[in-house]
Amino acid sequence: MPDVHLNQSIDLFINRVNLGEMEKATCFAYINEINRLVKRWFFHMPHDGFKSPYLHKRGTERDPLAFEYPVSSEFQLCFRYLDFDHLFRQRRVDFNEDIFMYLYRRINTI
């Protein structure tokens, strides 16, 4: 997360996949900062059904799936769509791809 001072905010935060490739505690720390700093839009593309194939140290909780993210109730889900780029990446349909696009809007913009 960039060094953002407490009196600053972010209008739009975009993340493509890598939050879901972090260890759970690290991912949740980022989501907590997103909840705190993002004042309008949060767009992310997480794994939705399968854990990331990247390995982590033994004894750490693996990367969370989209439904596990602690997104604040101050955000409203605008849409959730399958990411066709990942689905057809190998020039064939890969039903093991489970990357979805999520767009959230903060309900009460400050």
Secondary structure, DSSP 4 states (H G I P E B T S, - for coil): -----TT--EEEEEEESGGGGS-HHHHHHHHHHHHHHEEEEEEEE-BSSS--S----TTSPPPPPGGGS---TTEEEEEEEE-HHHHTTTSS--TT--BEEEEEEESS--
